Amino acid sequence: MPNSLRLAFSSLALAALAACGGRASTAPSYQQELFNSGANPFAHNFDATVNETCEAARRALLSQGFLTTMGQPDTVDATKNFQPTADSHVVVSFHVVCMPGENATNTSIAYVNAVQDGYALKKSNTSASVGLSVFGSLSLPIRSNNDAMVKVSSETVPAGKFYDRFFGLMGHYLNTVPRSPPVAADEVKSKPLAPSLVVSSPELKPTPIVVTNLAAATAIQASDAATETRKKAQAAAASAPPAKMPVSASVSAQPTVK
């Protein structure tokens, strides 16, 4: 082999080795996580309590057509469906967790995570044959189509303007919805309650009976008048002095002594 050909083959081999060695291998996505302690794109601080922050998150999701589920006061879950094409389907799931702030009272941190699940329409053809003994080994194919949505992808929505817009909408609802004023922790004081006072109830008074029948009312009034007259006569008789007997009657009543 001539020296020129040998040199050409050697250069080609070196070039191939260099290309193979310089090709960068594709690293898994989870290896790109840094877990740094700096600014977190999936979290945001708010000057509100935990309950108020989660309520603002729930209102923000409801205003954009998300369907929320009944959860804890410090957690909000919501989903929304999308149909990009006739053969594809996308579901976006939101998960919000509210926790107390780190540096001051009456502050909170909202941690947000959104996951996008993709579905595609899968068509499968099934065939079956039916044998007819009358015609020998004749078989008739029967075909059917089964269409189903199959999950083809699942990905966490990357950090960016998507979460920034959501945090901005949460801040809007925190500023517009009336909230109770914050209570400083050092101003909360406890004081024992005074003993309860027992108040005596007033004397019960008899309830008058109302008679709607006129005849019965007249009879009751006549009976009351007769009773009052009898009481007056008895009082007058008791207060009158006793009657004195005449002298003649008293002398005649003594026996004669002979």
CNS distance restraints for C-alpha pairs under 8 A (distance, minus, plus):
assign (resid   1 and name CA) (resid   5 and name CA) 6.66 0.50 0.50
assign (resid   1 and name CA) (resid   6 and name CA) 6.90 0.50 0.50
assign (resid   2 and name CA) (resid   6 and name CA) 6.54 0.50 0.50
assign (resid   3 and name CA) (resid   7 and name CA) 6.16 0.50 0.50
assign (resid   4 and name CA) (resid   8 and name CA) 6.27 0.50 0.50
assign (resid   5 and name CA) (resid   9 and name CA) 6.26 0.50 0.50
assign (resid   6 and name CA) (resid  10 and name CA) 6.16 0.50 0.50
assign (resid   7 and name CA) (resid  11 and name CA) 6.19 0.50 0.50
assign (resid   8 and name CA) (resid  12 and name CA) 6.31 0.50 0.50
assign (resid   9 and name CA) (resid  13 and name CA) 6.20 0.50 0.50
assign (resid  10 and name CA) (resid  14 and name CA) 6.21 0.50 0.50
assign (resid  11 and name CA) (resid  15 and name CA) 6.14 0.50 0.50
assign (resid  12 and name CA) (resid  16 and name CA) 6.21 0.50 0.50
assign (resid  13 and name CA) (resid  17 and name CA) 6.23 0.50 0.50
assign (resid  14 and name CA) (resid  18 and name CA) 6.06 0.50 0.50
assign (resid  15 and name CA) (resid  19 and name CA) 6.13 0.50 0.50
assign (resid  16 and name CA) (resid  20 and name CA) 6.21 0.50 0.50
assign (resid  17 and name CA) (resid  21 and name CA) 6.09 0.50 0.50
assign (resid  18 and name CA) (resid  22 and name CA) 5.99 0.50 0.50
assign (resid  19 and name CA) (resid  23 and name CA) 6.26 0.50 0.50
assign (resid  27 and name CA) (resid  31 and name CA) 6.90 0.50 0.50
assign (resid  28 and name CA) (resid  32 and name CA) 7.56 0.50 0.50
assign (resid  29 and name CA) (resid  33 and name CA) 7.80 0.50 0.50
assign (resid  40 and name CA) (resid  44 and name CA) 7.74 0.50 0.50
assign (resid  41 and name CA) (resid 159 and name CA) 5.82 0.50 0.50
assign (resid  41 and name CA) (resid 160 and name CA) 7.23 0.50 0.50
assign (resid  41 and name CA) (resid 163 and name CA) 7.47 0.50 0.50
assign (resid  42 and name CA) (resid 111 and name CA) 5.79 0.50 0.50
assign (resid  42 and name CA) (resid 112 and name CA) 5.38 0.50 0.50
assign (resid  42 and name CA) (resid 113 and name CA) 6.67 0.50 0.50
assign (resid  42 and name CA) (resid 159 and name CA) 6.80 0.50 0.50
assign (resid  42 and name CA) (resid 163 and name CA) 6.97 0.50 0.50
assign (resid  43 and name CA) (resid 109 and name CA) 6.58 0.50 0.50
assign (resid  43 and name CA) (resid 110 and name CA) 5.45 0.50 0.50
assign (resid  43 and name CA) (resid 111 and name CA) 4.45 0.50 0.50
assign (resid  43 and name CA) (resid 112 and name CA) 6.24 0.50 0.50
assign (resid  44 and name CA) (resid 109 and name CA) 5.59 0.50 0.50
assign (resid  44 and name CA) (resid 110 and name CA) 5.43 0.50 0.50
assign (resid  44 and name CA) (resid 111 and name CA) 6.87 0.50 0.50
assign (resid  44 and name CA) (resid 167 and name CA) 7.06 0.50 0.50
assign (resid  45 and name CA) (resid 101 and name CA) 7.28 0.50 0.50
assign (resid  45 and name CA) (resid 107 and name CA) 7.28 0.50 0.50
assign (resid  45 and name CA) (resid 108 and name CA) 5.89 0.50 0.50
assign (resid  45 and name CA) (resid 109 and name CA) 4.56 0.50 0.50
assign (resid  45 and name CA) (resid 110 and name CA) 6.56 0.50 0.50
assign (resid  46 and name CA) (resid  53 and name CA) 7.21 0.50 0.50
assign (resid  46 and name CA) (resid 107 and name CA) 5.80 0.50 0.50
assign (resid  46 and name CA) (resid 108 and name CA) 5.43 0.50 0.50
assign (resid  46 and name CA) (resid 109 and name CA) 6.20 0.50 0.50
assign (resid  46 and name CA) (resid 110 and name CA) 7.71 0.50 0.50
assign (resid  46 and name CA) (resid 171 and name CA) 7.71 0.50 0.50
assign (resid  47 and name CA) (resid 106 and name CA) 6.46 0.50 0.50
assign (resid  47 and name CA) (resid 107 and name CA) 4.56 0.50 0.50
assign (resid  47 and name CA) (resid 108 and name CA) 6.57 0.50 0.50
assign (resid  48 and name CA) (resid  52 and name CA) 6.07 0.50 0.50
assign (resid  48 and name CA) (resid  53 and name CA) 6.13 0.50 0.50
assign (resid  48 and name CA) (resid 106 and name CA) 5.45 0.50 0.50
assign (resid  48 and name CA) (resid 107 and name CA) 4.85 0.50 0.50
assign (resid  48 and name CA) (resid 108 and name CA) 6.04 0.50 0.50
assign (resid  48 and name CA) (resid 174 and name CA) 7.80 0.50 0.50
assign (resid  49 and name CA) (resid  53 and name CA) 6.16 0.50 0.50
assign (resid  49 and name CA) (resid 100 and name CA) 7.25 0.50 0.50
assign (resid  49 and name CA) (resid 106 and name CA) 4.98 0.50 0.50
assign (resid  49 and name CA) (resid 107 and name CA) 5.48 0.50 0.50
assign (resid  49 and name CA) (resid 108 and name CA) 5.75 0.50 0.50
assign (resid  50 and name CA) (resid  54 and name CA) 6.30 0.50 0.50
assign (resid  50 and name CA) (resid  74 and name CA) 6.38 0.50 0.50
assign (resid  50 and name CA) (resid  98 and name CA) 5.66 0.50 0.50
assign (resid  50 and name CA) (resid  99 and name CA) 5.94 0.50 0.50
assign (resid  50 and name CA) (resid 100 and name CA) 6.05 0.50 0.50
assign (resid  50 and name CA) (resid 107 and name CA) 7.39 0.50 0.50
assign (resid  50 and name CA) (resid 108 and name CA) 5.50 0.50 0.50
assign (resid  50 and name CA) (resid 109 and name CA) 7.78 0.50 0.50
assign (resid  51 and name CA) (resid  55 and name CA) 6.08 0.50 0.50
assign (resid  51 and name CA) (resid  73 and name CA) 5.92 0.50 0.50
assign (resid  51 and name CA) (resid  74 and name CA) 6.20 0.50 0.50
assign (resid  51 and name CA) (resid  98 and name CA) 7.79 0.50 0.50
assign (resid  52 and name CA) (resid  56 and name CA) 6.20 0.50 0.50
assign (resid  52 and name CA) (resid 174 and name CA) 7.43 0.50 0.50
assign (resid  52 and name CA) (resid 179 and name CA) 7.78 0.50 0.50
assign (resid  53 and name CA) (resid  57 and name CA) 6.33 0.50 0.50
assign (resid  53 and name CA) (resid  98 and name CA) 6.79 0.50 0.50
assign (resid  53 and name CA) (resid 108 and name CA) 7.07 0.50 0.50
assign (resid  53 and name CA) (resid 110 and name CA) 7.20 0.50 0.50
assign (resid  53 and name CA) (resid 170 and name CA) 7.67 0.50 0.50
assign (resid  53 and name CA) (resid 174 and name CA) 7.27 0.50 0.50
assign (resid  54 and name CA) (resid  58 and name CA) 6.18 0.50 0.50
assign (resid  54 and name CA) (resid  73 and name CA) 6.93 0.50 0.50
assign (resid  54 and name CA) (resid  74 and name CA) 5.92 0.50 0.50
assign (resid  54 and name CA) (resid  75 and name CA) 6.66 0.50 0.50
assign (resid  54 and name CA) (resid  76 and name CA) 6.75 0.50 0.50
assign (resid  54 and name CA) (resid  96 and name CA) 7.60 0.50 0.50
assign (resid  54 and name CA) (resid  97 and name CA) 7.53 0.50 0.50
assign (resid  54 and name CA) (resid  98 and name CA) 6.02 0.50 0.50
assign (resid  54 and name CA) (resid 110 and name CA) 7.68 0.50 0.50
assign (resid  55 and name CA) (resid  59 and name CA) 6.24 0.50 0.50
assign (resid  56 and name CA) (resid  60 and name CA) 6.09 0.50 0.50
assign (resid  56 and name CA) (resid 170 and name CA) 5.28 0.50 0.50
assign (resid  56 and name CA) (resid 171 and name CA) 7.61 0.50 0.50
assign (resid  56 and name CA) (resid 173 and name CA) 5.54 0.50 0.50
assign (resid  56 and name CA) (resid 174 and name CA) 5.94 0.50 0.50
assign (resid  57 and name CA) (resid  61 and name CA) 6.26 0.50 0.50
assign (resid  57 and name CA) (resid  76 and name CA) 7.37 0.50 0.50
assign (resid  57 and name CA) (resid  96 and name CA) 7.52 0.50 0.50
assign (resid  57 and name CA) (resid 170 and name CA) 5.55 0.50 0.50
assign (resid  58 and name CA) (resid  62 and name CA) 6.15 0.50 0.50
assign (resid  58 and name CA) (resid  68 and name CA) 7.28 0.50 0.50
assign (resid  58 and name CA) (resid  76 and name CA) 6.41 0.50 0.50
assign (resid  59 and name CA) (resid  63 and name CA) 6.06 0.50 0.50
assign (resid  59 and name CA) (resid 170 and name CA) 7.89 0.50 0.50
assign (resid  59 and name CA) (resid 173 and name CA) 7.35 0.50 0.50
assign (resid  60 and name CA) (resid  64 and name CA) 6.68 0.50 0.50
assign (resid  60 and name CA) (resid 166 and name CA) 7.42 0.50 0.50
assign (resid  60 and name CA) (resid 169 and name CA) 6.01 0.50 0.50
assign (resid  60 and name CA) (resid 170 and name CA) 5.86 0.50 0.50
assign (resid  60 and name CA) (resid 173 and name CA) 7.25 0.50 0.50
assign (resid  61 and name CA) (resid  65 and name CA) 6.67 0.50 0.50
assign (resid  61 and name CA) (resid  66 and name CA) 5.28 0.50 0.50
assign (resid  61 and name CA) (resid  67 and name CA) 7.68 0.50 0.50
assign (resid  61 and name CA) (resid  68 and name CA) 7.58 0.50 0.50
assign (resid  61 and name CA) (resid  78 and name CA) 7.21 0.50 0.50
assign (resid  62 and name CA) (resid  66 and name CA) 5.19 0.50 0.50
assign (resid  62 and name CA) (resid  67 and name CA) 6.59 0.50 0.50
assign (resid  62 and name CA) (resid  68 and name CA) 7.07 0.50 0.50
assign (resid  65 and name CA) (resid  80 and name CA) 6.90 0.50 0.50
assign (resid  66 and name CA) (resid  78 and name CA) 5.78 0.50 0.50
assign (resid  66 and name CA) (resid  79 and name CA) 5.37 0.50 0.50
assign (resid  66 and name CA) (resid  80 and name CA) 4.88 0.50 0.50
assign (resid  67 and name CA) (resid  78 and name CA) 5.15 0.50 0.50
assign (resid  67 and name CA) (resid  79 and name CA) 5.29 0.50 0.50
assign (resid  67 and name CA) (resid  80 and name CA) 6.29 0.50 0.50
assign (resid  68 and name CA) (resid  76 and name CA) 7.13 0.50 0.50
assign (resid  68 and name CA) (resid  77 and name CA) 5.66 0.50 0.50
assign (resid  68 and name CA) (resid  78 and name CA) 4.11 0.50 0.50
assign (resid  68 and name CA) (resid  79 and name CA) 6.67 0.50 0.50
assign (resid  69 and name CA) (resid  76 and name CA) 7.30 0.50 0.50
assign (resid  69 and name CA) (resid  77 and name CA) 5.85 0.50 0.50
assign (resid  69 and name CA) (resid  78 and name CA) 6.26 0.50 0.50
assign (resid  70 and name CA) (resid  76 and name CA) 7.81 0.50 0.50
assign (resid  70 and name CA) (resid  77 and name CA) 7.99 0.50 0.50
assign (resid  71 and name CA) (resid  75 and name CA) 6.03 0.50 0.50
assign (resid  71 and name CA) (resid  76 and name CA) 6.07 0.50 0.50
assign (resid  71 and name CA) (resid  77 and name CA) 7.16 0.50 0.50
assign (resid  72 and name CA) (resid  76 and name CA) 7.23 0.50 0.50
assign (resid  74 and name CA) (resid  97 and name CA) 5.92 0.50 0.50
assign (resid  74 and name CA) (resid  98 and name CA) 5.03 0.50 0.50
assign (resid  74 and name CA) (resid  99 and name CA) 7.04 0.50 0.50
assign (resid  75 and name CA) (resid  95 and name CA) 7.52 0.50 0.50
assign (resid  75 and name CA) (resid  96 and name CA) 5.64 0.50 0.50
assign (resid  75 and name CA) (resid  97 and name CA) 4.70 0.50 0.50
assign (resid  75 and name CA) (resid  98 and name CA) 6.31 0.50 0.50
assign (resid  76 and name CA) (resid  94 and name CA) 7.84 0.50 0.50
assign (resid  76 and name CA) (resid  95 and name CA) 5.98 0.50 0.50
assign (resid  76 and name CA) (resid  96 and name CA) 5.03 0.50 0.50
assign (resid  76 and name CA) (resid  97 and name CA) 6.65 0.50 0.50
assign (resid  77 and name CA) (resid  93 and name CA) 7.42 0.50 0.50
assign (resid  77 and name CA) (resid  94 and name CA) 5.59 0.50 0.50
assign (resid  77 and name CA) (resid  95 and name CA) 4.75 0.50 0.50
assign (resid  77 and name CA) (resid  96 and name CA) 6.41 0.50 0.50
assign (resid  78 and name CA) (resid  93 and name CA) 5.80 0.50 0.50
assign (resid  78 and name CA) (resid  94 and name CA) 5.01 0.50 0.50
assign (resid  78 and name CA) (resid  95 and name CA) 6.72 0.50 0.50
assign (resid  79 and name CA) (resid  91 and name CA) 6.86 0.50 0.50
assign (resid  79 and name CA) (resid  92 and name CA) 5.61 0.50 0.50
assign (resid  79 and name CA) (resid  93 and name CA) 4.39 0.50 0.50
assign (resid  79 and name CA) (resid  94 and name CA) 6.07 0.50 0.50
assign (resid  80 and name CA) (resid  91 and name CA) 5.79 0.50 0.50
assign (resid  80 and name CA) (resid  92 and name CA) 5.36 0.50 0.50
assign (resid  80 and name CA) (resid  93 and name CA) 6.66 0.50 0.50
assign (resid  81 and name CA) (resid  89 and name CA) 7.49 0.50 0.50
assign (resid  81 and name CA) (resid  90 and name CA) 5.94 0.50 0.50
assign (resid  81 and name CA) (resid  91 and name CA) 4.63 0.50 0.50
assign (resid  81 and name CA) (resid  92 and name CA) 6.51 0.50 0.50
assign (resid  82 and name CA) (resid  89 and name CA) 6.00 0.50 0.50
assign (resid  82 and name CA) (resid  90 and name CA) 4.96 0.50 0.50
assign (resid  82 and name CA) (resid  91 and name CA) 6.14 0.50 0.50
assign (resid  82 and name CA) (resid  92 and name CA) 7.96 0.50 0.50
assign (resid  83 and name CA) (resid  88 and name CA) 6.30 0.50 0.50
assign (resid  83 and name CA) (resid  89 and name CA) 4.82 0.50 0.50
assign (resid  83 and name CA) (resid  90 and name CA) 6.19 0.50 0.50
assign (resid  84 and name CA) (resid  88 and name CA) 6.28 0.50 0.50
assign (resid  84 and name CA) (resid  89 and name CA) 6.54 0.50 0.50
assign (resid  84 and name CA) (resid  90 and name CA) 7.42 0.50 0.50
assign (resid  85 and name CA) (resid  89 and name CA) 7.32 0.50 0.50
assign (resid  87 and name CA) (resid 120 and name CA) 5.73 0.50 0.50
assign (resid  87 and name CA) (resid 121 and name CA) 5.00 0.50 0.50
assign (resid  88 and name CA) (resid 118 and name CA) 7.27 0.50 0.50
assign (resid  88 and name CA) (resid 119 and name CA) 5.59 0.50 0.50
assign (resid  88 and name CA) (resid 120 and name CA) 4.45 0.50 0.50
assign (resid  88 and name CA) (resid 121 and name CA) 6.18 0.50 0.50
assign (resid  89 and name CA) (resid 118 and name CA) 5.90 0.50 0.50
assign (resid  89 and name CA) (resid 119 and name CA) 4.87 0.50 0.50
assign (resid  89 and name CA) (resid 120 and name CA) 6.27 0.50 0.50
assign (resid  90 and name CA) (resid 116 and name CA) 6.76 0.50 0.50
assign (resid  90 and name CA) (resid 117 and name CA) 5.66 0.50 0.50
assign (resid  90 and name CA) (resid 118 and name CA) 4.64 0.50 0.50
assign (resid  90 and name CA) (resid 119 and name CA) 6.11 0.50 0.50
assign (resid  91 and name CA) (resid 116 and name CA) 5.74 0.50 0.50
assign (resid  91 and name CA) (resid 117 and name CA) 5.20 0.50 0.50
assign (resid  91 and name CA) (resid 118 and name CA) 6.64 0.50 0.50
assign (resid  92 and name CA) (resid 114 and name CA) 6.66 0.50 0.50
assign (resid  92 and name CA) (resid 115 and name CA) 5.65 0.50 0.50
assign (resid  92 and name CA) (resid 116 and name CA) 4.57 0.50 0.50
assign (resid  92 and name CA) (resid 117 and name CA) 6.47 0.50 0.50
assign (resid  93 and name CA) (resid 114 and name CA) 5.49 0.50 0.50
assign (resid  93 and name CA) (resid 115 and name CA) 5.22 0.50 0.50
assign (resid  93 and name CA) (resid 116 and name CA) 6.54 0.50 0.50
assign (resid  94 and name CA) (resid 112 and name CA) 7.26 0.50 0.50
assign (resid  94 and name CA) (resid 113 and name CA) 5.98 0.50 0.50
assign (resid  94 and name CA) (resid 114 and name CA) 4.57 0.50 0.50
assign (resid  94 and name CA) (resid 115 and name CA) 6.74 0.50 0.50
assign (resid  95 and name CA) (resid 112 and name CA) 5.84 0.50 0.50
assign (resid  95 and name CA) (resid 113 and name CA) 5.29 0.50 0.50
assign (resid  95 and name CA) (resid 114 and name CA) 6.33 0.50 0.50
assign (resid  96 and name CA) (resid 110 and name CA) 6.66 0.50 0.50
assign (resid  96 and name CA) (resid 111 and name CA) 5.65 0.50 0.50
assign (resid  96 and name CA) (resid 112 and name CA) 4.62 0.50 0.50
assign (resid  96 and name CA) (resid 113 and name CA) 6.59 0.50 0.50
assign (resid  97 and name CA) (resid 110 and name CA) 5.79 0.50 0.50
assign (resid  97 and name CA) (resid 111 and name CA) 5.17 0.50 0.50
assign (resid  97 and name CA) (resid 112 and name CA) 6.63 0.50 0.50
assign (resid  98 and name CA) (resid 108 and name CA) 6.67 0.50 0.50
assign (resid  98 and name CA) (resid 109 and name CA) 5.70 0.50 0.50
assign (resid  98 and name CA) (resid 110 and name CA) 4.59 0.50 0.50
assign (resid  98 and name CA) (resid 111 and name CA) 6.36 0.50 0.50
assign (resid  99 and name CA) (resid 108 and name CA) 5.54 0.50 0.50
assign (resid  99 and name CA) (resid 109 and name CA) 5.31 0.50 0.50
assign (resid  99 and name CA) (resid 110 and name CA) 6.59 0.50 0.50
assign (resid 100 and name CA) (resid 106 and name CA) 7.73 0.50 0.50
assign (resid 100 and name CA) (resid 107 and name CA) 6.12 0.50 0.50
assign (resid 100 and name CA) (resid 108 and name CA) 4.28 0.50 0.50
assign (resid 100 and name CA) (resid 109 and name CA) 6.12 0.50 0.50
assign (resid 101 and name CA) (resid 105 and name CA) 6.97 0.50 0.50
assign (resid 101 and name CA) (resid 106 and name CA) 7.50 0.50 0.50
assign (resid 101 and name CA) (resid 107 and name CA) 4.77 0.50 0.50
assign (resid 101 and name CA) (resid 108 and name CA) 4.12 0.50 0.50
assign (resid 101 and name CA) (resid 109 and name CA) 5.60 0.50 0.50
assign (resid 102 and name CA) (resid 107 and name CA) 7.90 0.50 0.50
assign (resid 102 and name CA) (resid 108 and name CA) 7.82 0.50 0.50
assign (resid 105 and name CA) (resid 184 and name CA) 7.34 0.50 0.50
assign (resid 105 and name CA) (resid 185 and name CA) 7.42 0.50 0.50
assign (resid 106 and name CA) (resid 182 and name CA) 6.42 0.50 0.50
assign (resid 106 and name CA) (resid 183 and name CA) 7.83 0.50 0.50
assign (resid 106 and name CA) (resid 184 and name CA) 7.98 0.50 0.50
assign (resid 112 and name CA) (resid 163 and name CA) 7.78 0.50 0.50
assign (resid 113 and name CA) (resid 156 and name CA) 7.33 0.50 0.50
assign (resid 113 and name CA) (resid 157 and name CA) 7.63 0.50 0.50
assign (resid 114 and name CA) (resid 156 and name CA) 5.83 0.50 0.50
assign (resid 114 and name CA) (resid 157 and name CA) 5.53 0.50 0.50
assign (resid 115 and name CA) (resid 154 and name CA) 6.96 0.50 0.50
assign (resid 115 and name CA) (resid 155 and name CA) 5.64 0.50 0.50
assign (resid 115 and name CA) (resid 156 and name CA) 4.25 0.50 0.50
assign (resid 115 and name CA) (resid 157 and name CA) 5.63 0.50 0.50
assign (resid 116 and name CA) (resid 154 and name CA) 5.68 0.50 0.50
assign (resid 116 and name CA) (resid 155 and name CA) 5.29 0.50 0.50
assign (resid 116 and name CA) (resid 156 and name CA) 6.05 0.50 0.50
assign (resid 116 and name CA) (resid 157 and name CA) 6.42 0.50 0.50
assign (resid 117 and name CA) (resid 151 and name CA) 7.24 0.50 0.50
assign (resid 117 and name CA) (resid 152 and name CA) 7.82 0.50 0.50
assign (resid 117 and name CA) (resid 153 and name CA) 5.64 0.50 0.50
assign (resid 117 and name CA) (resid 154 and name CA) 4.29 0.50 0.50
assign (resid 117 and name CA) (resid 155 and name CA) 6.47 0.50 0.50
assign (resid 118 and name CA) (resid 151 and name CA) 5.87 0.50 0.50
assign (resid 118 and name CA) (resid 152 and name CA) 5.66 0.50 0.50
assign (resid 118 and name CA) (resid 153 and name CA) 4.84 0.50 0.50
assign (resid 118 and name CA) (resid 154 and name CA) 6.18 0.50 0.50
assign (resid 119 and name CA) (resid 149 and name CA) 5.86 0.50 0.50
assign (resid 119 and name CA) (resid 150 and name CA) 5.26 0.50 0.50
assign (resid 119 and name CA) (resid 151 and name CA) 4.27 0.50 0.50
assign (resid 119 and name CA) (resid 152 and name CA) 5.38 0.50 0.50
assign (resid 119 and name CA) (resid 153 and name CA) 6.97 0.50 0.50
assign (resid 120 and name CA) (resid 149 and name CA) 5.33 0.50 0.50
assign (resid 120 and name CA) (resid 150 and name CA) 5.38 0.50 0.50
assign (resid 120 and name CA) (resid 151 and name CA) 6.47 0.50 0.50
assign (resid 120 and name CA) (resid 152 and name CA) 6.46 0.50 0.50
assign (resid 121 and name CA) (resid 147 and name CA) 6.57 0.50 0.50
assign (resid 121 and name CA) (resid 148 and name CA) 5.61 0.50 0.50
assign (resid 121 and name CA) (resid 149 and name CA) 4.51 0.50 0.50
assign (resid 121 and name CA) (resid 150 and name CA) 6.26 0.50 0.50
assign (resid 122 and name CA) (resid 147 and name CA) 5.64 0.50 0.50
assign (resid 122 and name CA) (resid 148 and name CA) 5.36 0.50 0.50
assign (resid 122 and name CA) (resid 149 and name CA) 6.01 0.50 0.50
assign (resid 122 and name CA) (resid 150 and name CA) 6.39 0.50 0.50
assign (resid 123 and name CA) (resid 145 and name CA) 6.69 0.50 0.50
assign (resid 123 and name CA) (resid 146 and name CA) 5.85 0.50 0.50
assign (resid 123 and name CA) (resid 147 and name CA) 4.63 0.50 0.50
assign (resid 123 and name CA) (resid 148 and name CA) 6.75 0.50 0.50
assign (resid 124 and name CA) (resid 145 and name CA) 5.76 0.50 0.50
assign (resid 124 and name CA) (resid 146 and name CA) 5.33 0.50 0.50
assign (resid 124 and name CA) (resid 147 and name CA) 6.54 0.50 0.50
assign (resid 125 and name CA) (resid 143 and name CA) 6.70 0.50 0.50
assign (resid 125 and name CA) (resid 144 and name CA) 5.78 0.50 0.50
assign (resid 125 and name CA) (resid 145 and name CA) 4.78 0.50 0.50
assign (resid 125 and name CA) (resid 146 and name CA) 6.56 0.50 0.50
assign (resid 126 and name CA) (resid 143 and name CA) 5.54 0.50 0.50
assign (resid 126 and name CA) (resid 144 and name CA) 5.40 0.50 0.50
assign (resid 126 and name CA) (resid 145 and name CA) 6.52 0.50 0.50
assign (resid 126 and name CA) (resid 146 and name CA) 7.89 0.50 0.50
assign (resid 127 and name CA) (resid 141 and name CA) 6.25 0.50 0.50
assign (resid 127 and name CA) (resid 142 and name CA) 5.21 0.50 0.50
assign (resid 127 and name CA) (resid 143 and name CA) 4.28 0.50 0.50
assign (resid 127 and name CA) (resid 144 and name CA) 6.51 0.50 0.50
assign (resid 128 and name CA) (resid 141 and name CA) 5.44 0.50 0.50
assign (resid 128 and name CA) (resid 142 and name CA) 5.02 0.50 0.50
assign (resid 128 and name CA) (resid 143 and name CA) 6.58 0.50 0.50
assign (resid 129 and name CA) (resid 139 and name CA) 5.52 0.50 0.50
assign (resid 129 and name CA) (resid 140 and name CA) 5.18 0.50 0.50
assign (resid 129 and name CA) (resid 141 and name CA) 4.43 0.50 0.50
assign (resid 129 and name CA) (resid 142 and name CA) 6.05 0.50 0.50
assign (resid 130 and name CA) (resid 139 and name CA) 5.09 0.50 0.50
assign (resid 130 and name CA) (resid 140 and name CA) 5.32 0.50 0.50
assign (resid 130 and name CA) (resid 141 and name CA) 6.79 0.50 0.50
assign (resid 130 and name CA) (resid 142 and name CA) 7.88 0.50 0.50
assign (resid 131 and name CA) (resid 137 and name CA) 6.39 0.50 0.50
assign (resid 131 and name CA) (resid 138 and name CA) 5.76 0.50 0.50
assign (resid 131 and name CA) (resid 139 and name CA) 4.46 0.50 0.50
assign (resid 131 and name CA) (resid 140 and name CA) 6.87 0.50 0.50
assign (resid 132 and name CA) (resid 136 and name CA) 6.49 0.50 0.50
assign (resid 132 and name CA) (resid 137 and name CA) 6.69 0.50 0.50
assign (resid 132 and name CA) (resid 138 and name CA) 5.82 0.50 0.50
assign (resid 132 and name CA) (resid 139 and name CA) 6.47 0.50 0.50
assign (resid 133 and name CA) (resid 137 and name CA) 6.57 0.50 0.50
assign (resid 133 and name CA) (resid 138 and name CA) 7.60 0.50 0.50
assign (resid 159 and name CA) (resid 163 and name CA) 6.57 0.50 0.50
assign (resid 160 and name CA) (resid 164 and name CA) 6.60 0.50 0.50
assign (resid 161 and name CA) (resid 165 and name CA) 5.99 0.50 0.50
assign (resid 162 and name CA) (resid 166 and name CA) 6.61 0.50 0.50
assign (resid 163 and name CA) (resid 167 and name CA) 6.17 0.50 0.50
assign (resid 164 and name CA) (resid 168 and name CA) 6.15 0.50 0.50
assign (resid 165 and name CA) (resid 169 and name CA) 6.27 0.50 0.50
assign (resid 166 and name CA) (resid 170 and name CA) 6.32 0.50 0.50
assign (resid 167 and name CA) (resid 171 and name CA) 6.29 0.50 0.50
assign (resid 168 and name CA) (resid 172 and name CA) 6.35 0.50 0.50
assign (resid 169 and name CA) (resid 173 and name CA) 6.52 0.50 0.50
assign (resid 170 and name CA) (resid 174 and name CA) 6.28 0.50 0.50
assign (resid 171 and name CA) (resid 175 and name CA) 6.23 0.50 0.50
assign (resid 172 and name CA) (resid 176 and name CA) 6.26 0.50 0.50
assign (resid 173 and name CA) (resid 177 and name CA) 5.63 0.50 0.50
assign (resid 183 and name CA) (resid 187 and name CA) 7.31 0.50 0.50
assign (resid 183 and name CA) (resid 188 and name CA) 7.66 0.50 0.50
assign (resid 184 and name CA) (resid 188 and name CA) 7.08 0.50 0.50
assign (resid 211 and name CA) (resid 216 and name CA) 7.20 0.50 0.50
assign (resid 211 and name CA) (resid 217 and name CA) 6.13 0.50 0.50
assign (resid 212 and name CA) (resid 217 and name CA) 7.46 0.50 0.50
assign (resid 213 and name CA) (resid 217 and name CA) 6.14 0.50 0.50
assign (resid 214 and name CA) (resid 218 and name CA) 6.16 0.50 0.50
assign (resid 215 and name CA) (resid 219 and name CA) 6.23 0.50 0.50
assign (resid 216 and name CA) (resid 220 and name CA) 6.19 0.50 0.50
assign (resid 217 and name CA) (resid 221 and name CA) 6.23 0.50 0.50
assign (resid 218 and name CA) (resid 222 and name CA) 6.18 0.50 0.50
assign (resid 219 and name CA) (resid 223 and name CA) 6.11 0.50 0.50
assign (resid 220 and name CA) (resid 224 and name CA) 6.11 0.50 0.50
assign (resid 221 and name CA) (resid 225 and name CA) 6.15 0.50 0.50
assign (resid 222 and name CA) (resid 226 and name CA) 6.17 0.50 0.50
assign (resid 223 and name CA) (resid 227 and name CA) 6.15 0.50 0.50
assign (resid 224 and name CA) (resid 228 and name CA) 6.16 0.50 0.50
assign (resid 225 and name CA) (resid 229 and name CA) 6.17 0.50 0.50
assign (resid 226 and name CA) (resid 230 and name CA) 6.16 0.50 0.50
assign (resid 227 and name CA) (resid 231 and name CA) 6.21 0.50 0.50
assign (resid 228 and name CA) (resid 232 and name CA) 6.30 0.50 0.50
assign (resid 229 and name CA) (resid 233 and name CA) 6.27 0.50 0.50
assign (resid 230 and name CA) (resid 234 and name CA) 6.21 0.50 0.50
assign (resid 231 and name CA) (resid 235 and name CA) 6.19 0.50 0.50
assign (resid 232 and name CA) (resid 236 and name CA) 6.16 0.50 0.50
assign (resid 233 and name CA) (resid 237 and name CA) 6.16 0.50 0.50
assign (resid 234 and name CA) (resid 238 and name CA) 6.18 0.50 0.50
assign (resid 235 and name CA) (resid 239 and name CA) 6.31 0.50 0.50
assign (resid 236 and name CA) (resid 240 and name CA) 6.30 0.50 0.50
assign (resid 245 and name CA) (resid 249 and name CA) 7.09 0.50 0.50
assign (resid 245 and name CA) (resid 250 and name CA) 7.11 0.50 0.50
assign (resid 246 and name CA) (resid 250 and name CA) 6.50 0.50 0.50
assign (resid 247 and name CA) (resid 251 and name CA) 6.15 0.50 0.50
assign (resid 248 and name CA) (resid 252 and name CA) 6.03 0.50 0.50
assign (resid 249 and name CA) (resid 253 and name CA) 6.19 0.50 0.50
assign (resid 250 and name CA) (resid 254 and name CA) 6.95 0.50 0.50
